[in-house]
Amino acid sequence: MTAMPWLQHLIVVPVLLPLLIGAFIIPVTQSRHGLKFALSLSSTVLLWVVGVVLLLKVDGGHWPNGIGVYLASNWAAPFGIALMVDRLTALMLVLTATIALAVLVFSAQRWDRVGVHFHSLFQFLLMGLNGAFLTNDLFNLFVFFEVMLAASYGLVLHGYNLRRIRAGMQYIAINLVASFMFLIGVALIYAATGTLNIADLTGRVGLLGAQDAYLLRIGASVLALAFLTKGAMWPLGFWLPGTYASASPPVAAMFVLMTKVGVYAVLRVWLAVFGNEAEALAGFGFAALTLGGMATLLFGAIGMLASQDGGRMAGYGAVVSSGTVLAVIGQSGPGVLAAGLYYLLGSTLAMAAFMLLIELTERIRPPGASLLAITMEAFAIEDKPEDPVGVGIPGTLAFLGLSFAACALVISGLPPLSGFVAKFSLFHALLEASAGRPEGVPATTWVLITLVVMAGLAAIIALMRLGVRTFWASGAVTPPALQFSEAAPVTALVVLCVLLTVQAGPVFDYLGRTVDGLSRSAEYSERVLGELPVIRAPADGGPR
C-alpha cells in the first residue's frame, strides 16, 4: 500500500473523465455552446494536470520500478483488467493532453460550431487515446482502439463537404478492415498462449512449443498489420495523406496523435513480448520493422516533393515521422530508442502546429494559385530590375512566417531546433551501437542514415517551395485577421519545440530512464502480475 492511496485512482482518471464529460455534453444543445466548450476545456486541462502528476510520480519512485498498476473491479491480473502507467505511458498522456488543449482552443473560434457533437466526439477520442496508452491487455487495447476510431469517424466528417465525405468513407473502410485483422490476430495469440495480458505474455512466450510458437508468429504478424495500418507504414498508410488534407485543421492535428498510437502499440507489445525473455522468439519482427520503416521514409519523402497542397504535404510529413520511429524500433538499441522517442516528441508537436498553421496561411494565398507558375514568377530574373522599395512586414504575416519557419526546421531536421538534435543524436547512437561489431557498421544502418538525410532534404525543399508560394510570391496581400485563440495554440506548440531543444539534456535523461524500464520486461511482468487486490476489513472488526 502506498503512502498516498488516492494516487492509485489517478491512473483510471484519463479514461473515466473524458467518458463522463463526453456523455454529459451529448444532450446539451448548440444554443448552450459556451457551456459545452467550458466543460470540454476543463476536462482537457484536468487531463493535462493528471498526466503531469503521473509523470512526476512514476519518475519519482512513488511506485516500485516506476510502474503504477490499477486493477479494475479489484481483480488481479491476468484475470481482470489491469491499467498500467510507466514513464512512456505518462509521457504519451502529457503529449496527448498538450496537443488536445491546443486543438480545443484553436477550434473555439469557429471549427467546433460547423457541425454537431464536436466536443462529445473530442472527449471520446481522448478517452480512446488515453485508454490505448494505459491498457495492459490486448483485447482492451482493441476496445480502446475502437472507441478512438468511432469518435474519429465523426470528427473526420465534421463540417462535411464532398471532399471530406470521400476521404471519410475511405478512412472508415480501411480502418474497419484493420479492426477485423486486429481481432483475428488477438484470437490467434490467445489460441497459442492462453492469455491476452501483455505482462503475462512476456513470461509465457519463451515456454511455448514449436506449434504454438508458429501460431503465435502468425497471430503477431496479423496484429502487426492492424497496428501498422494505424501507424501508416508503407504500403498500408496510403490512405493517410488524403485524409489529413481533407479533414478540418483541428481534426488533422489530432490525427497526428492517432498515427502515433499505432507506433506506440508496436513499441509496447514488441519490446515486452519479443524481448530478451522470449528465448527462441526474441527479436521476432524487428528486422521487418526496420525495412518497413525505411520504405515508409522513402515513400513519405517522395510524397512531400510531389505535393503542392499544404495538407497533403503535412500528411506525407507524418508518414516520414512514423517511418523514422518504426525503423528506430527495429534497431531497438537503448541509445537509438531514446533518440527515436525524442524525435517522436518534437515531430509530433511540430506537425500538430503545422496542421493548425496551414489553415491560417491559406488565408493569405490567392485561391487557385499554381505552385509552379508562382515559383517560376518568384525566381524570374529581370534585365532591368526596378529600384528596390522597402515594405514593412505586418505583425500577422511576421507571426505566420516565423511559425512556419520554426515548424519547417523541426520537420526537416535543420539546426538549431529539436529536429536537428533528434537526428544528430539518432545518427550518433546508430554508429555507436555498431562500433564494437567486428564486421563494422551494418549496411542497413548506413541506408537508414542516408534515407533520414534524404527525407530531411526533401522536406526542406517541399516546405521552402510552399513558403515561397505563401509568403513571397503571393503579390500584394492584405494581412489576414487572426484571433488570439487561433494564434496562441500555434505559438504554444512552437515554443514547446524550442523548449524541447533548450532542455534536451533533462529530456534525454528522462527518455534514457524510460528505455531502461522498457528493456526490463521481466520486472514489468512481475510488477503487473504481482499487484494484489485491495482487501478491506469488515465493518464489525472481525477476521477478513
C-alpha positions as CSV (number, residue, x, y, z in Angstrom):
1,M,0.0,0.0,0.0
2,T,1.4,3.4,-0.9
3,A,1.6,6.4,1.4
4,M,-1.0,8.2,-0.7
5,P,-3.5,5.5,-1.9
6,W,-5.6,8.1,-3.7
7,L,-2.9,8.4,-6.3
8,Q,-3.6,4.9,-7.4
9,H,-7.0,6.1,-8.7
10,L,-5.4,8.8,-10.8
11,I,-4.4,6.0,-13.2
12,V,-8.0,5.5,-14.3
13,V,-9.0,9.2,-14.4
14,P,-7.7,9.7,-18.0
15,V,-10.2,7.1,-19.2
16,L,-13.2,7.9,-16.9
17,L,-13.1,11.8,-17.0
18,P,-13.5,12.2,-20.8
19,L,-16.1,9.4,-20.9
20,L,-18.3,11.1,-18.3
21,I,-17.8,14.6,-19.7
22,G,-18.4,13.5,-23.3
23,A,-21.6,11.7,-22.2
24,F,-22.8,14.7,-20.2
25,I,-22.3,17.1,-23.1
26,I,-24.4,15.0,-25.6
27,P,-27.8,16.2,-24.7
28,V,-26.7,19.9,-24.3
29,T,-28.0,21.8,-27.3
30,Q,-25.8,24.0,-29.6
31,S,-27.6,27.1,-28.1
32,R,-25.5,26.5,-25.0
33,H,-22.3,26.2,-26.9
34,G,-20.3,28.2,-24.2
35,L,-21.2,25.5,-21.6
36,K,-20.1,22.7,-23.9
37,F,-16.8,24.4,-24.6
38,A,-16.2,25.2,-20.9
39,L,-16.8,21.6,-19.8
40,S,-14.7,20.2,-22.6
41,L,-11.8,22.6,-21.9
42,S,-12.0,22.0,-18.1
43,S,-11.8,18.2,-18.8
44,T,-8.8,18.6,-21.0
45,V,-7.0,20.8,-18.5
46,L,-7.6,18.3,-15.8
47,L,-6.3,15.5,-18.1
48,W,-3.1,17.5,-18.5
49,V,-2.7,18.0,-14.8
50,V,-3.3,14.3,-14.1
51,G,-0.8,13.4,-16.8
52,V,1.9,15.6,-15.3
53,V,1.2,14.3,-11.8
54,L,1.5,10.7,-13.1
55,L,4.7,11.5,-14.9
56,L,6.3,13.0,-11.7
57,K,5.2,10.1,-9.6
58,V,6.4,7.3,-11.9
59,D,9.8,9.1,-12.4
60,G,10.0,10.0,-8.7
61,G,9.9,6.4,-7.3
62,H,6.4,6.6,-5.9
63,W,5.7,3.1,-7.3
64,P,8.1,0.2,-7.4
65,N,10.2,0.0,-10.7
66,G,8.4,3.2,-11.8
67,I,5.3,1.3,-12.7
68,G,1.8,2.1,-11.3
69,V,-0.9,-0.6,-11.7
70,Y,-4.7,-0.1,-11.3
71,L,-6.8,-3.3,-11.0
72,A,-10.2,-2.5,-12.4
73,S,-13.0,-4.0,-10.2
74,N,-10.3,-5.1,-7.8
75,W,-9.5,-8.3,-9.9
76,A,-5.9,-9.3,-10.1
77,A,-4.1,-9.7,-13.5
78,P,-4.2,-11.6,-15.7
79,F,-7.9,-12.4,-15.0
80,G,-9.0,-8.9,-14.5
81,I,-8.4,-5.7,-16.5
82,A,-5.2,-4.0,-15.4
83,L,-4.3,-0.5,-16.3
84,M,-0.6,0.3,-16.2
85,V,1.4,3.6,-16.2
86,D,5.1,3.9,-16.6
87,R,7.4,6.6,-17.9
88,L,6.5,6.0,-21.5
89,T,2.7,5.9,-20.8
90,A,2.9,9.1,-18.7
91,L,4.8,10.9,-21.4
92,M,2.2,10.0,-24.0
93,L,-0.6,11.1,-21.7
94,V,1.0,14.5,-21.3
95,L,1.7,14.8,-25.0
96,T,-1.9,13.9,-25.8
97,A,-3.4,16.4,-23.4
98,T,-1.0,19.2,-24.5
99,I,-1.9,18.8,-28.2
100,A,-5.6,18.4,-27.3
101,L,-5.5,21.7,-25.3
102,A,-4.0,23.5,-28.3
103,V,-6.6,22.0,-30.7
104,L,-9.5,22.7,-28.4
105,V,-8.6,26.4,-28.0
106,F,-7.9,26.7,-31.8
107,S,-11.3,25.2,-32.6
108,A,-13.2,27.7,-30.3
109,Q,-13.2,30.4,-32.9
110,R,-15.4,28.6,-35.4
111,W,-14.5,24.9,-36.0
112,D,-16.4,23.4,-33.1
113,R,-19.6,25.0,-34.4
114,V,-19.5,23.9,-38.0
115,G,-21.0,20.5,-37.0
116,V,-22.9,18.9,-34.1
117,H,-21.4,17.0,-31.2
118,F,-17.8,18.2,-31.8
119,H,-17.0,18.3,-28.1
120,S,-18.5,14.9,-27.2
121,L,-16.7,13.3,-30.0
122,F,-13.5,15.1,-29.0
123,Q,-13.8,13.8,-25.4
124,F,-14.5,10.2,-26.6
125,L,-11.4,10.5,-28.8
126,L,-9.3,11.4,-25.8
127,M,-10.8,8.5,-23.9
128,G,-9.7,6.1,-26.6
129,L,-6.3,7.6,-26.9
130,N,-5.6,7.5,-23.2
131,G,-7.1,4.1,-22.8
132,A,-4.8,2.7,-25.5
133,F,-1.8,4.1,-23.8
134,L,-2.8,2.8,-20.3
135,T,-4.2,-0.7,-21.0
136,N,-2.1,-3.8,-20.4
137,D,-4.4,-6.2,-22.2
138,L,-4.6,-6.8,-26.0
139,F,-8.3,-7.2,-26.0
140,N,-8.9,-4.0,-24.1
141,L,-6.4,-2.3,-26.5
142,F,-8.8,-3.4,-29.3
143,V,-11.7,-1.9,-27.3
144,F,-10.0,1.5,-26.8
145,F,-8.9,1.5,-30.5
146,E,-12.5,1.1,-31.5
147,V,-13.6,3.9,-29.2
148,M,-10.9,6.1,-30.7
149,L,-11.8,5.2,-34.2
150,A,-15.6,5.6,-33.7
151,A,-15.0,9.1,-32.5
152,S,-12.6,9.8,-35.3
153,Y,-15.2,8.7,-37.9
154,G,-17.5,11.5,-36.8
155,L,-14.7,14.0,-36.5
156,V,-13.2,13.3,-39.9
157,L,-16.7,14.2,-41.4
158,H,-17.0,17.3,-39.1
159,G,-18.0,20.3,-41.2
160,Y,-18.6,17.9,-44.0
161,N,-18.2,18.6,-47.7
162,L,-17.9,16.4,-50.7
163,R,-14.1,16.1,-50.3
164,R,-14.4,15.1,-46.6
165,I,-17.1,12.6,-47.3
166,R,-15.0,10.8,-49.9
167,A,-11.9,10.7,-47.7
168,G,-14.0,9.8,-44.7
169,M,-15.6,6.8,-46.5
170,Q,-12.1,5.5,-47.5
171,Y,-10.8,6.1,-44.0
172,I,-13.7,4.2,-42.4
173,A,-13.5,1.3,-44.8
174,I,-9.7,0.9,-44.3
175,N,-10.0,1.0,-40.5
176,L,-12.8,-1.5,-40.4
177,V,-10.6,-3.9,-42.3
178,A,-7.7,-3.1,-39.9
179,S,-10.0,-3.8,-36.9
180,F,-11.0,-7.1,-38.4
181,M,-7.3,-8.0,-38.7
182,F,-6.8,-6.9,-35.1
183,L,-9.5,-9.3,-33.9
184,I,-8.0,-12.2,-35.9
185,G,-4.5,-11.5,-34.6
186,V,-5.8,-11.3,-31.0
187,A,-7.7,-14.6,-31.4
188,L,-4.6,-16.4,-32.8
189,I,-2.4,-15.1,-30.0
190,Y,-4.9,-16.3,-27.4
191,A,-5.1,-19.7,-29.1
192,A,-1.4,-20.0,-28.9
193,T,-0.7,-18.7,-25.4
194,G,-4.0,-18.8,-23.5
195,T,-3.7,-15.2,-22.4
196,L,-4.0,-11.6,-23.8
197,N,-2.4,-9.8,-20.8
198,I,0.8,-8.3,-22.2
199,A,2.7,-8.8,-18.9
200,D,1.5,-12.5,-18.8
201,L,2.5,-13.0,-22.4
202,T,6.0,-11.8,-21.5
203,G,6.5,-14.9,-19.3
204,R,4.7,-17.4,-21.5
205,V,6.3,-16.8,-24.9
206,G,9.6,-18.4,-24.0
207,L,7.9,-21.6,-22.8
208,L,5.8,-22.3,-26.0
209,G,6.2,-25.4,-28.0
210,A,7.0,-25.4,-31.7
211,Q,3.4,-25.5,-33.0
212,D,2.2,-22.8,-30.5
213,A,5.2,-20.6,-31.3
214,Y,4.4,-20.9,-35.0
215,L,0.8,-19.9,-34.4
216,L,2.0,-17.0,-32.2
217,R,4.1,-15.7,-35.1
218,I,1.1,-15.8,-37.4
219,G,-1.1,-14.0,-34.9
220,A,1.6,-11.4,-34.1
221,S,2.1,-10.8,-37.8
222,V,-1.6,-10.2,-38.4
223,L,-1.8,-8.0,-35.3
224,A,1.2,-6.0,-36.7
225,L,-0.7,-5.4,-39.9
226,A,-3.5,-3.8,-37.9
227,F,-1.1,-1.7,-35.8
228,L,1.0,-0.6,-38.8
229,T,-2.2,0.4,-40.8
230,K,-2.8,2.9,-37.9
231,G,0.9,3.8,-37.8
232,A,1.0,4.5,-41.6
233,M,3.8,2.1,-42.6
234,W,4.1,1.7,-46.4
235,P,2.2,0.4,-48.2
236,L,-0.5,0.2,-45.5
237,G,-0.5,4.0,-44.9
238,F,-1.6,5.1,-48.5
239,W,-4.8,6.5,-47.0
240,L,-3.2,8.9,-44.6
241,P,-2.2,12.0,-46.8
242,G,-5.6,12.3,-48.4
243,T,-7.4,12.0,-45.1
244,Y,-5.2,14.6,-43.5
245,A,-5.7,17.0,-46.4
246,S,-9.5,16.6,-46.3
247,A,-10.1,16.8,-42.5
248,S,-10.6,20.1,-40.7
249,P,-7.4,21.5,-39.2
250,P,-8.2,20.7,-35.6
251,V,-9.1,17.1,-36.5
252,A,-6.0,16.7,-38.7
253,A,-3.8,17.9,-35.7
254,M,-5.4,15.2,-33.5
255,F,-4.8,12.6,-36.3
256,V,-1.1,13.2,-35.8
257,L,-1.5,11.7,-32.4
258,M,-3.7,8.8,-33.7
259,T,-0.9,7.8,-36.0
260,K,1.5,7.6,-33.1
261,V,-0.9,5.3,-31.3
262,G,-0.1,2.6,-33.8
263,V,3.6,3.2,-33.4
264,Y,3.2,3.1,-29.6
265,A,1.3,-0.2,-29.7
266,V,4.1,-1.8,-31.8
267,L,6.7,-0.4,-29.4
268,R,4.9,-1.5,-26.3
269,V,3.9,-5.0,-27.4
270,W,7.1,-6.0,-29.3
271,L,9.6,-4.9,-26.7
272,A,7.6,-6.7,-23.9
273,V,6.6,-9.9,-25.8
274,F,9.6,-10.4,-28.1
275,G,12.4,-9.0,-25.9
276,N,15.2,-10.9,-24.4
277,E,12.9,-13.1,-22.3
278,A,11.3,-14.6,-25.4
279,E,14.1,-17.2,-25.9
280,A,13.8,-18.5,-29.5
281,L,11.2,-15.8,-30.4
282,A,13.4,-13.0,-29.2
283,G,13.7,-10.2,-31.8
284,F,10.9,-11.6,-34.0
285,G,9.7,-8.9,-36.5
286,F,12.3,-6.3,-35.6
287,A,14.1,-6.6,-39.0
288,A,10.8,-6.2,-40.8
289,L,10.1,-3.1,-38.8
290,T,13.5,-1.6,-39.9
291,L,12.9,-2.4,-43.6
292,G,9.3,-1.3,-43.5
293,G,10.3,1.9,-41.7
294,M,12.9,2.7,-44.3
295,A,10.4,2.1,-47.1
296,T,8.0,4.4,-45.4
297,L,10.6,7.1,-45.1
298,L,11.3,6.9,-48.9
299,F,7.6,6.9,-49.7
300,G,6.9,9.9,-47.4
301,A,9.9,11.9,-48.9
302,I,8.8,11.3,-52.5
303,G,5.2,12.3,-51.5
304,M,6.3,15.6,-49.9
305,L,8.2,16.5,-53.1
306,A,5.2,15.6,-55.3
307,S,2.7,17.6,-53.2
308,Q,1.5,21.1,-53.8
309,D,-1.3,21.2,-51.3
310,G,-0.2,22.0,-47.7
311,G,-2.5,19.4,-46.2
312,R,-1.1,16.6,-48.3
313,M,2.4,17.8,-47.6
314,A,1.7,17.6,-43.9
315,G,0.3,14.1,-44.3
316,Y,3.4,12.9,-46.0
317,G,5.4,14.6,-43.3
318,A,3.5,12.5,-40.7
319,V,4.4,9.4,-42.8
320,V,8.1,10.3,-42.7
321,S,7.8,10.7,-38.9
322,S,6.2,7.3,-38.4
323,G,8.7,5.6,-40.7
324,T,11.6,7.0,-38.8
325,V,10.3,5.9,-35.4
326,L,9.3,2.4,-36.8
327,A,12.8,1.9,-38.2
328,V,14.3,3.0,-34.9
329,I,12.1,0.5,-33.0
330,G,13.5,-2.2,-35.4
331,Q,17.1,-1.2,-34.3
332,S,16.0,-1.5,-30.7
333,G,19.2,-0.3,-29.1
334,P,18.8,1.8,-25.9
335,G,20.5,4.9,-27.2
336,V,18.8,4.6,-30.6
337,L,15.4,4.2,-29.0
338,A,15.9,7.2,-26.7
339,A,16.8,9.3,-29.7
340,G,13.8,7.9,-31.6
341,L,11.4,8.9,-28.7
342,Y,12.9,12.4,-28.6
343,Y,12.3,12.6,-32.4
344,L,8.7,11.4,-31.8
345,L,8.1,14.2,-29.3
346,G,9.5,17.0,-31.4
347,S,8.0,15.9,-34.7
348,T,4.5,15.3,-33.2
349,L,4.4,18.8,-31.7
350,A,5.7,20.5,-34.8
351,M,3.4,18.5,-37.1
352,A,0.4,19.4,-35.0
353,A,1.4,23.1,-35.0
354,F,1.8,22.8,-38.8
355,M,-1.6,21.3,-39.3
356,L,-3.2,24.3,-37.5
357,L,-0.9,26.8,-39.3
358,I,-1.9,25.6,-42.7
359,E,-5.5,26.9,-42.3
360,L,-4.1,30.3,-41.2
361,T,-1.7,30.6,-44.1
362,E,-4.4,29.6,-46.6
363,R,-6.0,33.0,-45.8
364,I,-3.1,34.9,-47.4
365,R,-2.6,32.8,-50.5
366,P,-4.6,33.7,-53.6
367,P,-7.1,31.0,-54.3
368,G,-6.3,28.6,-57.1
369,A,-2.7,29.7,-57.5
370,S,-0.5,27.3,-59.3
371,L,2.6,26.4,-57.4
372,L,4.8,26.0,-60.5
373,A,3.7,29.3,-62.0
374,I,4.1,31.2,-58.8
375,T,7.5,29.7,-58.1
376,M,8.8,30.5,-61.6
377,E,7.5,34.0,-61.3
378,A,9.2,34.4,-58.0
379,F,12.6,33.3,-59.3
380,A,12.3,35.1,-62.7
381,I,15.3,37.4,-63.5
382,E,14.6,40.8,-64.9
383,D,17.1,42.5,-67.3
384,K,16.4,45.9,-65.7
385,P,15.1,45.5,-62.2
386,E,13.2,48.4,-60.7
387,D,14.7,50.3,-57.7
388,P,14.1,48.3,-54.5
389,V,11.4,49.7,-52.3
390,G,11.2,48.7,-48.7
391,V,7.9,47.2,-47.5
392,G,7.1,46.8,-43.8
393,I,6.0,43.3,-42.7
394,P,2.7,43.4,-40.8
395,G,2.8,41.7,-37.4
396,T,0.3,39.0,-38.5
397,L,2.5,38.0,-41.5
398,A,5.6,38.0,-39.4
399,F,4.0,35.7,-36.8
400,L,2.8,33.3,-39.5
401,G,6.2,33.4,-41.3
402,L,8.2,32.8,-38.1
403,S,5.9,30.0,-37.0
404,F,6.1,28.4,-40.5
405,A,9.9,28.6,-40.4
406,A,10.1,27.0,-37.0
407,C,7.8,24.1,-38.0
408,A,9.8,23.6,-41.2
409,L,13.1,23.5,-39.3
410,V,11.8,20.8,-36.9
411,I,10.1,18.7,-39.5
412,S,13.1,18.8,-41.9
413,G,15.7,18.4,-39.1
414,L,17.7,21.5,-39.7
415,P,19.5,23.3,-36.9
416,P,19.1,24.7,-34.3
417,L,15.7,23.2,-33.2
418,S,14.7,19.8,-31.8
419,G,14.5,18.1,-35.2
420,F,18.3,18.5,-35.7
421,V,19.1,17.5,-32.2
422,A,17.0,14.3,-32.6
423,K,18.6,13.3,-35.9
424,F,22.1,14.1,-34.8
425,S,21.5,12.0,-31.6
426,L,20.0,9.2,-33.7
427,F,23.0,9.1,-36.0
428,H,25.4,9.1,-33.1
429,A,23.5,6.3,-31.3
430,L,23.3,4.2,-34.5
431,L,27.1,4.5,-35.2
432,E,28.0,4.0,-31.5
433,A,25.9,0.8,-31.3
434,S,27.8,-0.6,-34.3
435,A,31.2,0.4,-33.1
436,G,32.0,-2.8,-31.2
437,R,31.0,-5.2,-34.0
438,P,33.8,-7.0,-35.8
439,E,32.0,-6.6,-39.2
440,G,31.7,-2.8,-38.7
441,V,28.7,-0.7,-39.3
442,P,25.9,-2.8,-41.0
443,A,24.6,-1.8,-44.4
444,T,21.1,-1.2,-43.0
445,T,22.4,1.4,-40.7
446,W,24.1,3.4,-43.5
447,V,20.9,3.0,-45.6
448,L,18.8,4.3,-42.7
449,I,21.0,7.3,-42.1
450,T,21.0,8.1,-45.8
451,L,17.2,7.9,-46.0
452,V,16.8,10.1,-43.0
453,V,19.1,12.7,-44.5
454,M,17.3,12.5,-47.9
455,A,13.9,12.8,-46.2
456,G,15.1,15.9,-44.4
457,L,16.3,17.3,-47.7
458,A,13.0,16.5,-49.4
459,A,11.1,18.1,-46.6
460,I,13.1,21.4,-46.7
461,I,12.7,21.6,-50.5
462,A,9.0,21.0,-50.3
463,L,8.4,23.3,-47.4
464,M,10.6,26.1,-48.8
465,R,8.6,25.8,-52.1
466,L,5.3,26.1,-50.1
467,G,6.7,29.0,-48.1
468,V,7.8,30.9,-51.3
469,R,4.3,30.4,-52.7
470,T,2.6,31.6,-49.5
471,F,4.7,34.4,-48.1
472,W,6.8,35.7,-51.0
473,A,5.1,35.1,-54.4
474,S,1.6,35.9,-53.4
475,G,1.9,39.5,-54.6
476,A,0.3,42.4,-52.7
477,V,-1.8,40.8,-50.0
478,T,-3.8,42.0,-47.1
479,P,-2.6,40.6,-43.7
480,P,-5.2,38.1,-42.6
481,A,-7.2,38.7,-39.4
482,L,-6.2,36.3,-36.7
483,Q,-7.9,35.8,-33.4
484,F,-5.9,35.3,-30.2
485,S,-7.4,31.9,-29.7
486,E,-6.0,30.9,-33.1
487,A,-2.5,32.3,-32.7
488,A,-2.0,31.2,-29.1
489,P,-2.1,27.4,-29.7
490,V,0.3,27.6,-32.6
491,T,2.6,29.8,-30.5
492,A,2.5,27.4,-27.6
493,L,3.3,24.3,-29.7
494,V,6.2,26.1,-31.4
495,V,7.5,27.3,-28.0
496,L,7.4,23.8,-26.7
497,C,9.6,22.7,-29.7
498,V,12.1,25.4,-28.7
499,L,11.9,24.3,-25.0
500,L,12.5,20.7,-26.1
501,T,15.7,21.9,-27.7
502,V,16.9,24.1,-24.8
503,Q,16.1,21.3,-22.3
504,A,17.4,18.5,-24.4
505,G,19.7,17.2,-21.6
506,P,17.0,16.6,-19.0
507,V,14.6,15.3,-21.6
508,F,17.2,12.8,-22.8
509,D,17.9,11.8,-19.2
510,Y,14.2,11.0,-18.8
511,L,14.0,9.1,-22.0
512,G,17.1,7.1,-21.0
513,R,15.3,6.0,-17.9
514,T,12.2,5.3,-20.0
515,V,14.1,3.0,-22.4
516,D,15.8,1.3,-19.5
517,G,12.5,0.4,-18.0
518,L,11.1,-0.8,-21.3
519,S,14.1,-3.2,-21.7
520,R,13.4,-4.9,-18.3
521,S,10.4,-6.9,-19.4
522,A,10.8,-9.4,-16.5
523,E,10.4,-6.6,-13.9
524,Y,7.5,-5.2,-15.8
525,S,5.7,-8.6,-15.9
526,E,6.5,-9.2,-12.2
527,R,5.2,-5.7,-11.2
528,V,1.8,-6.1,-13.1
529,L,1.1,-9.7,-12.2
530,G,2.2,-9.1,-8.6
531,E,-0.2,-6.3,-7.9
532,L,-2.6,-7.6,-5.2
533,P,-6.2,-6.6,-4.9
534,V,-7.2,-4.3,-2.1
535,I,-8.5,-6.3,0.9
536,R,-10.8,-4.4,3.2
537,A,-11.5,-5.3,6.8
538,P,-15.2,-6.0,7.6
539,A,-17.2,-3.3,9.3
540,D,-17.6,-5.3,12.6
541,G,-13.9,-5.6,13.0
542,G,-13.9,-9.4,12.7
543,P,-11.5,-11.5,10.6
544,R,-11.0,-10.5,7.0
